[in-house]
Amino acid sequence: LDRMAAGCAALGLPPLDRTLAERLTGDALTVVAAPRAAVRLTLTAGSGGRGLDRPDAPEPRLFATAAASQLPSGPARLITSSVRRNEGSPAARLKTLSYLDSVLARRQAREQGGDEALMLNSREEAACAAAANVFWVSEGRLLTPALECGVLAGTMRARVLAAAGRLGVAVAEVQAPGQTLRGADAIFLTNSLIGVRAVSSLDGVELRPSALVEQLAAAVAV
């Protein structure tokens, strides 16, 4: 909700009605007969008619949907995609419905036998996965792309960074070439649905299991 409220401010939308958002989220969950569910809260500016311009007085629509959600089984095979993340776009750091690049990147990864895509930005820096933040371990340090790389500030990303601090793990948000990950001791992905998911291979090169990744996964498990 904090991130959505900040997105409203960045996009010039009216302030988020947090009370309504919480009620809609609860209502959506009541119709899902599953032990674990994903809730999607969506805010639009309302109908704007033809063209790009919004009406002078937008009438936002807020709604929530929910569906059963299972944790993925096992680690992920990561494939570097040729689809680039635009770090110069204001939308790169906002949670929006603009997912076409991610859809294309993941499809490309799966066509090559992977589970998820590693996306670089236009400067060839590591940015993110198609639908997750990326972390890697190198010489005992925990690293993740800085927001300036065109990265969404994921909620699970923030929890992992906080957990690393509590565990006394050295952590840094960096601008690093995508090639840097080829020398990593371990790689993992994070988002609010998968938690922490280890990566078993990058572009076909196998990675060994990491005790630190398992420790971080346990620290943020819900």
Disulfide bonds with the S-S distance in Angstrom:
none
